[in-house]
Structure formats: C-alpha cells, structure tokens
Amino acid sequence: MGPARGPRLARGPAQPARVLRPLSDSRTARTYRWTVAGWPVAGATRARYQIRRADRGKVLRVVVTAHRPGYAPKVLYLRAGRVR
C-alpha cells in the first residue's frame, strides 16, 4: 500500500510561478508549513506558496494545523502535487 494522498489544493498542473492555496474556512485559526520533497521550505509558513523553478520534479505538500478554542489541534497533511 502506498502513502496516503490528501485532497488536491489547486486545479491544473503544479508549475513554477503558480501560487497554491489550501482550502479554508473562517472558524478556526491555522498555521501552515510547506514542504518540497519532504523538506520544510524556509519561511514558507503562510497559506500561499509561490512555486520556484528549483521545485521542478518534486512533490509539494502543506501541513496545516487547525486551532480552535476548546478543541485539540488538528493536523492535516495535504499533497499539492508534483511540480512539472
């Protein structure tokens, strides 16, 4: 069995210069951590990530941690896709 895949974040191919955004709602506070090929991207802690040329051929993911008063934090691992 292969790795679990999360929902897609954007339609169309993941390409350099494209901006990806995870789905969201307004009821919870969130923190973000983007990764490329499994490695955290320095400074990529916002809901948006600008794809770079160096990302070509690598898999992008975002780890979203949702925080809501009265609830335990929920961590989501979302796969954005492989950059073409």
Rosetta blueprint (number, residue, H / E / L):
1 M L
2 G L
3 P L
4 A L
5 R L
6 G L
7 P L
8 R L
9 L L
10 A L
11 R L
12 G L
13 P L
14 A E
15 Q L
16 P L
17 A L
18 R L
19 V E
20 L E
21 R L
22 P L
23 L L
24 S L
25 D L
26 S L
27 R L
28 T L
29 A E
30 R E
31 T E
32 Y E
33 R E
34 W E
35 T E
36 V E
37 A L
38 G L
39 W E
40 P E
41 V L
42 A L
43 G L
44 A L
45 T L
46 R L
47 A L
48 R L
49 Y E
50 Q E
51 I L
52 R L
53 R H
54 A H
55 D H
56 R L
57 G L
58 K L
59 V E
60 L E
61 R E
62 V E
63 V E
64 V E
65 T E
66 A E
67 H E
68 R L
69 P L
70 G L
71 Y L
72 A L
73 P L
74 K E
75 V E
76 L E
77 Y E
78 L E
79 R E
80 A E
81 G E
82 R E
83 V E
84 R L
